[in-house]
Amino acid sequence: MVTGLQSALATAQRTGLRTDPAPQALAWGRAFLALQHPHQLEQHDAVVAAVRAAPATIQHRLDARVRADQLLGRPPGLLDQATSLWVTGDVVARADVQAAEREQDDVHMDQAVVELQQAFDGLAGAVDRAVSWAAASPKHPTGSSSCTWPASAWSPTTTDLPFWPLR
């Protein structure tokens, strides 16, 4: 257990993530091992819980950061496709991942990742609708799709999706 905790602590340090509660749990685990047997029995459950919880907390932080990095790597192709379909021109998903990382705020990071996922899902849905509409629309004599969008298509004034135009 202590080895897993040490590994989680090293991973957090290597990736620049906040390390708490790992150092405290590690110190408690080491102090626990130095205790006499009767005192170990008294503290066993609490120490084991702390030593198990710390790596799980760090793993959650790491998973959130990996997911955010995956999502942030997605926009260029999706934005290019959206632009080529006249979905909105250029758009940027509204997410505060960098601020959450700077603040080292787990709750804020979780919320930012959810918002980022929703933003990309919304944009992907808008692109899918535009592709479907373009495929079904009549062609101009030049062979290009009409640029007249039906009222049900994506528009830059849609307020239920978390996007804003680039300036």
N, C-alpha and C positions, 0 to 999 in steps of 0.2 A: 504494500500500500504506500509506504513512504517513497519507494522508487517511482511509482506512478505520479506521486505528488511532485517529486523532484523533476521528473520529465515534463510535467505540465508547467511548472515554474520556468524551466529553461525555455520551453516553447514560447511562453508569454513574453519573456525577456527578449528572445531572439526576434520576435515579430513586432515588438514595440507595444504590446497590449499591457493593460494594467494587470498587475500580478496579484493583487489582493483577492482572496484571503489566503493565498498559498504560503507566503512567508510565515504568517501567524500560525497556520495549521502545521507547517513543517516544524516550527520551533516547539509547538505544543506536543507534536508527535515525538520529537527527540527527547524532550523533558519527560514525557510519559515513559519512554524506554529506560530512563535512568531511575525511575521510582522503584520502591520496594513492591513486592507482589501484592500485598493487601491494598496499597494505594492505587496500583494499576487496576485492580478489580473495581475500585470505586469510580475511577475515571474512564474506564474502558469504552463504554458506549458513547460518551460525549466526544472523546478523542477520535474514535473510529468515524463517527458522523462528520466531524470537522475535516478529517483527512480524506474522506470520500467526497465530501461536498466541494472542496476547493478545486480539484481537477475538473469536476463537472461544470463549475462556474467558468473556469478558464476555457474549457472546450466550447461552451456556449458562446463566449466572446469570439473565439476563433471561428466558429461556424458562421456567426453573423458577419464577421469581416470577410470571410471567403465568399459568402453569398453576395454581399455588397460589391465586392471586386468583380464577381462574375457578371452581375447586372450592369455595373458601370462599363464593362468591356463590350456590352451588347449594343449600345446606342448607334455607333457610326453606321453600320449596315441597315439598321432599322430606320434611322433618320434619313439615310439616302433613299431608301425605298419609299418612305412617306413623302419625301420631297418630289421624287420622280412621279408619284401618283397624284401630286397636287393636294395631298391630304391637308397640310397646313403650311407648307413651306418648311422652314427649319423650326424644330421645337426642341425643348430641353425638358427632360423629366425633372420635376421638382422633388428633390431629395436632399436631405441635410446630413449625408453620411460623413462628410469631412468634418463638419461641426461636431457631430457625435463622437468621432474619433478624437478630435482635439479635447473635447470635454471629458473624454473617457467615461461616458455616461451609458451604461448598459441599456437602460430603458429607452433612452433617446435613440440609440443605435438600432434597437429592435424596431422602433416605430419608423425610423428612416428606411430600413430595409423593406418593411411592409409597404410604405409609400412608394418606394422605388419599384418594387414588384408590381404594384397596382398601376403605376404610371406606364411601365412597359407593357403590361397586359392591355391597358386601354389603348395605347398607341398601336400595338399589334392588332387589336380588334378593329381599330379604325382603318388600318392598312388592309386587313382582310376584307372589310366591307368595300373599300375602294377598289380592290382587285376584282371582287365579284361584280360590282356595279360596272366597272370598265369593261369586263369581259362580256357583259350582257348588253352594253349600250351600242347603239348604231355607230358606225364609223363615218367620219367625214370622207369626202371624195379623195382627200390626200392620204387616207389610211390611218389617220390619227384618231384617238378617241375624243369625243366631245368633252369640252371643259365645263359644261353646264352640269352642276351637281344637283341631284334631287334633294329635297328638304330633309330626307332621312339620313343623308350622308354626313360624314364628319364635317364639322365647320370649326374655325378657330374661335368661335364664340361659345362653344360648348363649355359649360361651367362644371360639369360633373366629373371631368377628368383632370388630374393634377399636372397640367402642362402650362408653360408660358412660352411665347415666341422669343427667339434670340434677338438681341438688338445689335 
